[in-house]
Amino acid sequence: MGNLTFSLNLTLDGCVDHREGIADEETHAHFTRLMNDGGAMLWGRITYEMMESYWPAVARGDVEASDAEREWARNLNVKPKYVVSTTRSTFPWANSHHLSGDLRTAVQALKDATPTGVLLGSGMLATELDRLDLIDDYQFLIQPRIVGHGPTLFQRGLPSTRALDLVSATTLRSGIIAVHYRRVRER
């Protein structure tokens, strides 16, 4: 069974708006390594549609992009992508699959079938999966910014505090701190 790792950009005040992060070569390389280390991507419909509207064009070379962005896009294009949605069932982007039925059962089955792990990149979906006790690791890029608006991490709340162990922390040239925490499980 692989781990489910939740990874996202996060400002110091908890904002997870993708437009507020620093998207430089180093951050794209970081997320490309994370993606390459795992066996699949997991998103909610809104995140999928945002990604689908841009990254396939970058992978095809239809959009001007840096080398790091193009590498991310090409790798993302071939990576299995799983989408949780109750309003959409067809996902034409290469290697995209619909996860349907009971959320706990479907995501647990995906984890069981993906020994190298699943990378989760949707904030709202992460709240639901955390409530179901399915997230194992958290890898955030903490942006050196305070933006004063949302959406924010876990804004819908969680039923209890999550104890985490620090696995690693690395400061990038831009001042971003890449942190990796592992969920502490009661024994």
LINKA-V158621 format. One line per field, one symbol per residue. ss: DSSP state (a for helix, b for strand, c for the rest). phi: phi as a letter, one per 30 degrees, with the letter a starting at -180 (. if undefined). psi: psi as a letter, one per 30 degrees, with the letter a starting at -180 (. if undefined). A space follows every 10 residues. Layout:
ss: ???
phi: ???
psi: ???
This chain:
ss: cccbbbbbbb bcccbccaaa ccccaaaaaa aaaaaaaccb bbbbaaaaaa aaccaaaaaa ccccccaaaa aaaaaaaacb bbbbcccccc cccccbbbbc ccaaaaaaaa aaaccccbbb ccaaaaaaaa acccccbbbb bbbccccccc cbcccccccc cccbbbbbbb bcccccbbbb bbbcccc
phi: .cdcccbadb ddcidcdddc ddcceddddd dddedddcca cbbdeddedd dddbdedddd idbdaddddd deddddecdd bcbcaccbbc bdeeicbdcb iddedddddd dddbddjbcc bbdddedddd edicdcbbbc cdddbccibc dcdhddibda dcdbcdcabb cdedjdcdcb ccddcdc
psi: klljkkklkk lfggkgjfff ljiaeeeeee eeeeefflfl kklleeeeee effeeeeeef gfkklleeee eeeeeeefkk kkkkkffkfk jfkkhkkkkl akeeeeeeee eefifflkjk hkeeeeeeee eghfkelkjk jjkikjfgla llkhffllfl kjkkkkelkk kleffkjjkj kkkkkk.
